[in-house]
Amino acid sequence: MPISPELQAKIDALEDEDLRARILRVLTGPGKKRASDEEIYETALAGYAMAKEQQARLRKWRDDEVVFLRNISRKKPEDYSEFLRQQKEFNQIESELAWRVRRLMREWMPDLNSDDRSELFSEFRRYVRSRLA
């Protein structure tokens, strides 16, 4: 079933190209729809707005904050070297080591919420990857 011209105009007016493509994929895909095209569009838009809002709430990390984990090399040298090894060899960190690193984050910045700690952990992994490259 073709998309109505009104809805197509709304989709075309969206600035985010990926969001437009996702909505069009759902609307024109082969699966059976259990909602109207307009409801699908509104749901996708609401989910996108919620994700953008959550991303905006996350703390913006400065390089000097991310680099703090280099201090692990002084405080917990075995954890630091193991973190580097796992990141380099496997591109992932085993859960036990990840929890130890997160515990150090909590000691370093006790007021961080879990979302910010997760983001800082991701930033640290990006930092490590850039140094290993």
PEFENPE-V677810 format. One record per helix or strand of 2 or more residues. SS is the DSSP state (A for helix, B for strand). FROM is the first residue (numbers start at 0). TO is the last residue. If there is no record, write none. Layout:
<<SS	FROM	TO> <SS	FROM	TO>>
This chain:
<<A	4	12> <A	16	27> <A	36	56> <A	62	74> <A	76	89> <A	94	107> <A	113	131>>
